[in-house]
Amino acid sequence: MTLHRLTPLDLHLRHTFRLSRGASDQRHNLLVELEAGGLVGLGEAAPIPRYAQDRESSAAAITAMVPRLGDPRHFAGAARRVAVPGQAAAEAAVDMALRDLAGKRLGAPIYELLGLDPEQVPPTSFTIAIDDPEVMPSRVREAPGFESLKIKLGGPDDRAMLTAVRRSTEQRLRVDANEGWTLDNALGHLEWLAELGVELVEQPLPAADLDGARELARVSPIPLVADESVGRAEDIPRLVGAFHVVNIKLMKCGGLGEALRMIEVARAHGLKVMLGCMIESSVAISAALQIAPLVDYVDLDGSLLLREDPFEGPRLVDGRLMPSNRPGLGVSRRR
Ligand code: MG
């Protein structure tokens, strides 16, 4: 197996994507192409700045990993075995490229190789980032077909923003504070969040504040979702009592093998499972969609937030993002 190509993927967002910890208009992802037996498998890394990753560190990790991968037929655990510590996005990219190759070689989508039924994919939520409350009605109008909206909070106008959203739509609302609140903030917010009918609250407190999370979970009428607090399966047991749902992302955990393990571990601990994403093209989104039939909540809108997705494959049908039925990831360059 050889590293066929590494290509920068500059992804431009439709709107400035503002979270509690900063804003961006574009993302610097990386496309990896692995070649074996005349076939090319695609993978995408969406480096996470919070974990000190960038496109350069991802490229260096992938370049170091590929020569050590061995027989492409033995893809299970292969990316993990040669992973560079701290470079989970690179690991995820290699893992999905290997599985794309396997699917293309065997002529089946990855979900089929896993025995999963794509009809079981839950609807995806659609994200609205932090912005002025006055623009919320127009943001809501851009997302008519989605069953639920995920509103980013942790900014100066949380209550005004969410109230403006609530007045504009009957859609279900989830919120994500991206570690932007303190325990006192969060305790003060719970009541009005519940009044506005919020379904889930994601990562209200900094990941390091697990004691605060436990205290919040004791009184919260709304289920709490761990995102920044969870990376891989081994992080899950200590979240019991602090969160009700874990948000699994390929870029945090290093690929589909680990994501499958996390789903089992979360369920064994009585936790529900969300499948999330970073800002990604349809390559990485398609990888996550392969296992989406196994989860409770889907938040795989990364490619839908782009001005232009360089790849195509998944289709949005009645608020559900469905994986393509083509082999492997089922994605190709958009013409
Ligand atoms: Mg989140």
Boltz pocket constraint, residues with backbone or C-beta under 6 A from the ligand:
constraints:
  - pocket:
      binder: B
      contacts: [[A, 176], [A, 178], [A, 202], [A, 203], [A, 227], [A, 228], [A, 247]]
      max_distance: 6.0
